[in-house]
Amino acid sequence: MSVADTLGLAPFDAADYLTTPGRVVAYLNAALAENDSAFMTEALATIARAPAMAGMADKAGAAHKPPTPDTQPEFDAVLQLVAAMGLKLQAVAA
């Protein structure tokens, strides 16, 4: 039994804190800044579970299912998912 179980604590899920579009954008930008494709995949899955994205699955349809942390989606699929979430990726000079 873990300490969290002993204390009756719920597991942490960053999605619970992504309650506004602004928070989603900040989280996505932070994930992009890590320059880690596995983390980016996990971040997209987290964003898809976020309260601010409620209904995204219905809007996006089955073709745009969020990735799971153990997958490596094609870049085209990432772009389609980001667009279905009403977001866009943008490059800026470092």
Secondary structure, DSSP 4 states (H G I P E B T S, - for coil): --HHHHHTPPPP-GGGG--SHHHHHHHHHHHHHTT-HHHHHHHHHHHHHSGGGTTHHHHH-GGGPPP-TT----HHHHHHHHHHTT--------
